[in-house]
């Protein structure tokens, strides 16, 4: 069934262009009228027949085609949503400067539709000051940036710069469209955290057994990074304590990388001294080995059974609450596998009463839920254990709802309004 939406998918010349085929396909299967605008370089990676067969529409590339119908602006004017995937460093620079030397540039400039960009490039290009500045410029204009992820790149390279997976891009794009139609674009929120220092932990800590093995968890850090991105968009000064993230962090955020729970505890304690809001979104290892082997544990030496002696790690959240400075808001996270809603909420109530934080974000996790996924479903409990928010959607949309909740409660509003030290 047709949605009546016209979506333009712009494809630029990077190796990740092959993933754009699945982006187009997903939009088509959802009932959208999809038009591909490809650069000449993009067609060196993905053939025109493939894109036309998947999109069910002709592929446009030439600025001087369809002059009589003013196609160079008509495509943009008719678009409800424009998605650029992949967006190379070169294309991002051109968009930031407002260049229109090809059909894709003209389409973007001629449109008032929400624009979503999925960067894809080598790590050095992503971290280059020029790209950092261009991404910051686009964010300020309300452009939604999806990714990039962290992973294998062209050749043997690995790191931030990998284009996000098609389903992630599609989810984020549709969320941006929904927000735009509601006239409350999530990418351009009110600057209600302007000048505030927001400290966030993200990812999952790892406790080494030997130089090659560790105890850890399945957290990708996506929700924590989404919180950092949302806080930055709302004007905050953001510090992110990152433990083994699987997604790149947005430009403009101060990132402190850690590995173990003890390292995370120290980094959070140091940064919390100047923070107005502290959000403990990281999944920390509750236990660590009492001894770490200096060399790899060998099977022929250890035998068929290995017994680990573990010691409990410090409670990072409780420590932050104990050492909190006046006016500071502290938010904890609780990931629970309990399938029963009532029982899970009771676990959350018990935890927030024990920890003493202001709010607790409670979400159900499992083999295919919560961790390492693109969407999240959460409940937020206040200090008394009452549910003050239920939210579901992309992790970025959930992040904004969490920040709304922080600012919306009486105790938190009073604390956040306290003068910045």
C-alpha positions as CSV (number, residue, x, y, z in Angstrom):
1,X,0.0,0.0,0.0
2,X,1.4,3.4,-1.0
3,X,2.1,5.9,1.8
4,X,1.9,8.8,-0.6
5,X,5.4,9.8,0.5
6,X,8.1,10.8,-2.1
7,X,11.6,9.9,-0.9
8,X,14.8,10.9,-2.7
9,X,17.8,8.7,-2.0
10,X,21.1,10.4,-3.0
11,X,24.0,8.1,-3.6
12,X,27.6,9.4,-3.7
13,X,30.8,7.8,-4.8
14,X,32.0,5.5,-2.0
15,X,32.5,1.8,-1.7
16,X,29.5,1.8,0.8
17,X,27.2,2.6,-2.2
18,X,26.4,-1.1,-2.4
19,X,24.5,-0.7,0.9
20,X,22.4,2.0,-0.6
21,X,20.6,-0.7,-2.6
22,X,19.1,-2.1,0.6
23,X,18.2,1.4,1.8
24,X,16.2,2.0,-1.4
25,X,14.6,-1.4,-1.1
26,X,13.5,-0.9,2.4
27,X,11.8,2.4,1.6
28,X,10.1,0.9,-1.4
29,X,8.8,-2.1,0.6
30,X,7.3,0.3,3.1
31,X,5.2,1.7,0.2
32,X,7.1,4.9,-0.6
33,X,7.7,6.4,-4.0
34,X,11.5,6.3,-4.2
35,X,13.7,8.3,-6.6
36,X,17.4,7.8,-6.8
37,X,19.7,10.7,-7.6
38,X,23.2,9.3,-8.0
39,X,26.4,11.0,-8.7
40,X,28.5,9.8,-11.7
41,X,31.0,8.5,-9.2
42,X,28.3,6.5,-7.4
43,X,27.5,4.6,-10.6
44,X,31.1,3.4,-10.7
45,X,30.2,1.3,-7.6
46,X,26.5,0.4,-8.2
47,X,25.0,0.0,-11.7
48,X,22.0,2.0,-12.9
49,X,20.0,-1.1,-13.8
50,X,20.2,-2.4,-10.3
51,X,19.0,0.9,-8.8
52,X,16.2,1.3,-11.3
53,X,15.0,-2.2,-10.7
54,X,15.0,-1.8,-6.9
55,X,13.5,1.7,-6.9
56,X,11.0,1.1,-9.7
57,X,11.8,4.5,-11.1
58,X,14.4,5.9,-13.5
59,X,17.7,6.9,-11.9
60,X,18.7,10.6,-12.4
61,X,22.3,11.7,-12.6
62,X,22.6,14.4,-15.2
63,X,22.0,18.1,-14.3
64,X,21.1,18.8,-17.8
65,X,18.5,16.1,-18.3
66,X,14.8,17.1,-18.3
67,X,15.5,20.8,-18.7
68,X,12.1,21.4,-20.1
69,X,10.5,20.1,-16.9
70,X,13.0,21.9,-14.7
71,X,14.1,18.6,-13.3
72,X,17.1,20.0,-11.5
73,X,14.7,21.6,-9.0
74,X,11.5,19.6,-9.5
75,X,12.9,16.5,-7.8
76,X,13.8,18.4,-4.6
77,X,10.6,20.3,-4.6
78,X,8.5,17.1,-4.7
79,X,10.5,15.3,-2.0
80,X,9.0,14.6,1.4
81,X,12.4,13.3,2.6
82,X,16.0,13.3,1.2
83,X,18.4,10.7,2.4
84,X,22.1,10.7,1.3
85,X,23.7,7.2,1.8
86,X,26.5,7.0,1.6
87,X,27.7,10.6,2.1
88,X,31.4,10.8,1.3
89,X,33.6,13.5,2.9
90,X,33.6,15.3,-0.5
91,X,29.8,15.3,-0.7
92,X,29.4,16.4,2.9
93,X,31.8,19.4,2.2
94,X,29.7,20.4,-0.8
95,X,26.4,20.2,1.0
96,X,27.8,22.2,3.9
97,X,29.0,24.9,1.5
98,X,25.7,24.8,-0.5
99,X,27.4,23.9,-3.8
100,X,25.1,22.8,-6.6
101,X,27.4,21.7,-9.4
102,X,25.5,18.4,-10.0
103,X,22.0,17.2,-9.8
104,X,22.2,16.0,-6.2
105,X,23.4,19.4,-5.0
106,X,20.6,21.2,-6.9
107,X,18.0,18.7,-5.5
108,X,19.1,19.4,-1.9
109,X,19.1,23.2,-2.3
110,X,15.7,23.2,-4.0
111,X,14.1,21.2,-1.2
112,X,12.5,22.1,2.1
113,X,12.2,18.4,3.1
114,X,14.2,17.0,6.1
115,X,17.7,15.9,5.1
116,X,19.3,12.8,6.5
117,X,23.0,12.0,5.9
118,X,24.8,8.7,6.5
119,X,28.5,9.4,6.4
120,X,31.0,6.8,5.1
121,X,34.7,7.4,4.8
122,X,38.0,6.4,6.3
123,X,38.7,7.2,9.9
124,X,41.3,9.9,9.1
125,X,38.8,11.6,6.8
126,X,36.0,11.5,9.5
127,X,38.4,12.9,12.1
128,X,39.8,15.6,9.8
129,X,39.1,19.1,11.2
130,X,37.4,20.1,7.9
131,X,34.9,17.2,8.1
132,X,34.4,17.8,11.8
133,X,33.5,21.5,11.0
134,X,31.3,20.5,8.1
135,X,29.3,18.0,10.2
136,X,28.9,20.6,13.0
137,X,27.6,23.1,10.4
138,X,25.0,20.6,9.1
139,X,23.8,19.7,12.5
140,X,23.3,23.3,13.3
141,X,21.1,23.6,10.2
142,X,19.0,20.7,11.4
143,X,20.4,17.9,9.2
144,X,20.1,14.5,10.8
145,X,23.4,12.6,10.8
146,X,23.2,8.9,11.1
147,X,26.5,7.2,12.2
148,X,29.0,6.5,11.1
149,X,29.6,3.2,12.8
150,X,32.8,1.6,13.9
151,X,34.1,-1.4,12.1
152,X,35.9,-2.8,9.1
153,X,36.5,-0.3,6.3
154,X,38.1,-0.6,2.8
155,X,41.1,-2.9,2.8
156,X,42.5,-3.8,6.2
157,X,41.5,-0.5,7.8
158,X,39.1,-0.5,10.8
159,X,37.6,2.3,12.9
160,X,35.0,5.0,12.9
161,X,33.7,5.8,9.4
162,X,31.7,2.7,8.4
163,X,28.3,3.5,7.0
164,X,25.5,2.5,9.3
165,X,23.4,-0.5,8.4
166,X,20.4,0.2,6.1
167,X,17.8,-0.6,8.7
168,X,19.4,2.0,11.1
169,X,19.4,4.7,8.3
170,X,15.8,4.0,7.4
171,X,14.6,4.1,11.0
172,X,16.4,7.4,11.7
173,X,15.1,8.9,8.4
174,X,11.5,8.0,9.1
175,X,11.8,9.4,12.6
176,X,13.2,12.6,11.2
177,X,10.3,12.8,8.8
178,X,7.7,12.2,11.5
179,X,9.3,14.9,13.7
180,X,9.4,17.3,10.8
181,X,5.7,16.7,10.0
182,X,4.8,17.3,13.6
183,X,6.7,20.6,13.3
184,X,8.9,19.6,16.2
185,X,12.1,18.4,14.4
186,X,14.1,16.3,16.9
187,X,17.3,17.4,15.0
188,X,16.6,21.1,16.0
189,X,15.4,21.0,19.6
190,X,15.1,23.9,21.9
191,X,18.5,24.8,23.5
192,X,17.2,24.0,26.9
193,X,20.5,22.6,28.1
194,X,22.5,25.6,26.9
195,X,25.7,26.1,29.0
196,X,25.1,23.0,31.1
197,X,27.7,20.3,31.5
198,X,26.2,16.9,30.8
199,X,28.4,13.8,31.7
200,X,27.4,10.5,30.2
201,X,28.9,7.0,30.3
202,X,28.3,4.7,27.4
203,X,29.3,1.2,26.2
204,X,30.3,-1.9,28.1
205,X,33.3,-2.4,30.4
206,X,35.6,-5.3,30.0
207,X,37.6,-7.1,32.7
208,X,40.7,-8.9,31.3
209,X,41.4,-12.6,32.1
210,X,44.6,-12.6,30.2
211,X,46.0,-10.5,27.3
212,X,43.4,-11.9,24.8
213,X,40.3,-12.7,26.9
214,X,37.9,-10.7,29.0
215,X,34.6,-10.7,30.9
216,X,32.2,-8.3,29.3
217,X,28.7,-7.6,28.0
218,X,26.9,-7.0,24.8
219,X,26.4,-3.2,25.1
220,X,27.3,-1.3,21.9
221,X,27.1,2.1,23.5
222,X,24.4,3.3,21.0
223,X,22.0,4.6,23.6
224,X,24.7,6.5,25.5
225,X,26.1,8.0,22.3
226,X,22.5,9.0,21.3
227,X,22.1,10.7,24.7
228,X,25.4,12.6,24.0
229,X,24.2,13.6,20.6
230,X,20.8,14.8,21.9
231,X,22.4,16.7,24.7
232,X,24.8,18.4,22.3
233,X,22.0,19.4,20.0
234,X,20.2,21.0,23.0
235,X,23.2,23.2,23.7
236,X,25.0,21.2,26.5
237,X,28.7,20.9,27.0
238,X,29.0,17.1,26.8
239,X,31.6,14.8,28.2
240,X,31.3,11.1,27.2
241,X,33.2,8.4,29.1
242,X,33.3,5.6,26.5
243,X,33.9,1.9,27.1
244,X,34.4,-0.1,23.9
245,X,31.8,1.7,21.7
246,X,30.6,0.2,18.4
247,X,29.4,3.5,17.0
248,X,31.3,6.7,16.3
249,X,30.8,9.8,18.5
250,X,29.6,13.1,17.1
251,X,32.0,16.0,16.7
252,X,31.9,18.5,19.5
253,X,31.9,16.0,22.3
254,X,34.8,15.5,24.8
255,X,35.4,11.7,24.8
256,X,37.4,9.8,27.5
257,X,38.0,6.2,26.5
258,X,38.2,3.6,29.3
259,X,38.2,-0.2,29.4
260,X,37.5,-1.6,32.9
261,X,34.9,-0.7,35.5
262,X,37.6,0.7,37.8
263,X,38.8,3.0,35.0
264,X,35.3,4.1,34.3
265,X,34.7,4.8,37.9
266,X,37.7,7.1,38.1
267,X,36.9,8.9,34.9
268,X,33.3,9.5,36.0
269,X,34.4,10.7,39.4
270,X,36.8,13.2,37.9
271,X,34.4,14.5,35.3
272,X,31.4,14.6,37.7
273,X,33.2,17.3,39.8
274,X,32.0,19.9,37.2
275,X,28.9,18.2,35.8
276,X,25.4,19.5,36.2
277,X,23.8,16.3,34.9
278,X,25.3,12.8,35.2
279,X,23.9,9.9,33.2
280,X,25.2,6.4,33.9
281,X,24.2,4.7,30.7
282,X,27.2,2.3,30.5
283,X,26.8,-1.4,31.2
284,X,29.5,-2.1,33.8
285,X,30.9,-5.5,34.6
286,X,29.8,-6.4,38.2
287,X,32.8,-8.6,38.8
288,X,36.4,-8.8,37.8
289,X,39.1,-11.6,38.2
290,X,41.2,-11.4,41.4
291,X,44.2,-12.1,39.2
292,X,45.0,-11.4,35.5
293,X,47.3,-13.8,33.8
294,X,50.3,-12.2,32.2
295,X,50.2,-14.7,29.3
296,X,47.4,-16.4,27.3
297,X,45.8,-19.2,29.3
298,X,46.7,-22.4,27.5
299,X,44.3,-25.3,27.3
300,X,47.0,-27.9,27.6
301,X,48.1,-26.3,30.8
302,X,44.7,-25.4,32.3
303,X,43.1,-28.7,31.5
304,X,39.4,-29.4,30.8
305,X,38.0,-27.1,33.5
306,X,39.0,-23.6,34.6
307,X,37.8,-22.0,37.8
308,X,37.7,-18.2,37.9
309,X,38.0,-16.4,41.2
310,X,36.0,-13.1,40.9
311,X,35.7,-10.1,43.1
312,X,32.9,-7.6,43.1
313,X,33.6,-4.3,41.3
314,X,32.8,-0.9,42.9
315,X,29.3,0.4,42.5
316,X,29.9,3.4,40.2
317,X,26.4,4.8,40.3
318,X,26.1,4.6,44.1
319,X,29.6,6.3,44.4
320,X,28.5,9.2,42.2
321,X,25.4,9.7,44.3
322,X,27.4,9.6,47.5
323,X,29.9,12.2,46.2
324,X,27.4,14.4,44.3
325,X,27.9,18.1,44.5
326,X,25.0,20.5,45.3
327,X,22.5,21.0,42.5
328,X,23.7,17.9,40.5
329,X,21.2,15.6,38.8
330,X,22.1,11.9,38.6
331,X,20.4,9.4,36.3
332,X,21.0,5.7,36.4
333,X,20.2,2.9,34.0
334,X,18.9,-0.6,34.8
335,X,19.0,-3.3,32.1
336,X,16.8,-6.3,33.2
337,X,15.9,-9.6,31.5
338,X,12.8,-10.1,33.6
339,X,9.9,-10.5,31.0
340,X,7.1,-9.7,33.4
341,X,6.4,-6.0,33.4
342,X,5.3,-5.8,37.0
343,X,8.2,-7.8,38.3
344,X,10.7,-5.8,36.2
345,X,9.3,-2.5,37.5
346,X,9.7,-3.7,41.0
347,X,13.3,-4.5,40.3
348,X,13.7,-1.0,39.1
349,X,12.0,0.5,42.2
350,X,14.3,-1.6,44.4
351,X,17.3,-0.4,42.6
352,X,16.6,3.4,42.6
353,X,15.7,3.3,46.3
354,X,19.0,1.5,47.0
355,X,21.2,3.7,44.7
356,X,19.6,7.1,45.6
357,X,19.7,8.6,42.1
358,X,17.1,11.1,40.9
359,X,15.8,9.0,37.9
360,X,16.3,5.5,36.7
361,X,16.0,4.4,33.1
362,X,14.6,0.9,33.1
363,X,14.7,-1.3,30.0
364,X,14.2,-4.9,29.2
365,X,17.2,-6.6,27.5
366,X,17.7,-10.1,26.1
367,X,19.2,-12.0,23.3
368,X,17.7,-9.8,20.6
369,X,16.4,-6.9,22.6
370,X,18.0,-3.8,24.1
371,X,21.7,-4.4,23.6
372,X,23.3,-3.9,20.2
373,X,19.9,-2.9,18.5
374,X,18.8,0.3,16.8
375,X,15.6,0.8,18.8
376,X,14.9,0.9,22.5
377,X,11.9,0.7,24.8
378,X,12.2,2.2,28.3
379,X,10.5,3.4,31.4
380,X,11.8,6.1,33.6
381,X,11.3,5.9,37.4
382,X,11.6,8.8,39.8
383,X,13.2,8.8,43.2
384,X,10.0,7.4,44.8
385,X,9.8,4.5,42.3
386,X,6.9,6.0,40.3
387,X,6.9,5.7,36.5
388,X,7.2,9.2,35.0
389,X,7.9,8.3,31.4
390,X,7.4,5.4,28.9
391,X,9.1,5.7,25.5
392,X,9.9,3.6,22.5
393,X,11.5,4.2,19.2
394,X,15.0,4.9,17.8
395,X,17.6,5.4,20.4
396,X,18.0,9.0,19.4
397,X,14.3,9.7,19.9
398,X,14.4,7.8,23.2
399,X,17.4,9.9,24.2
400,X,15.5,13.1,23.7
401,X,12.5,11.8,25.7
402,X,14.9,10.9,28.6
403,X,16.3,14.5,28.5
404,X,12.8,15.8,28.5
405,X,12.1,13.7,31.5
406,X,15.2,15.1,33.3
407,X,14.1,18.6,32.6
408,X,10.4,18.0,33.3
409,X,10.4,16.8,36.9
410,X,10.2,19.3,39.7
411,X,13.4,18.3,41.5
412,X,15.4,18.0,38.3
413,X,14.2,21.3,36.9
414,X,15.2,23.1,40.2
415,X,18.6,21.5,40.1
416,X,19.3,22.1,36.4
417,X,18.3,25.8,36.9
418,X,21.1,26.1,39.5
419,X,24.0,28.3,38.5
420,X,26.8,26.6,36.6
421,X,29.9,26.3,38.7
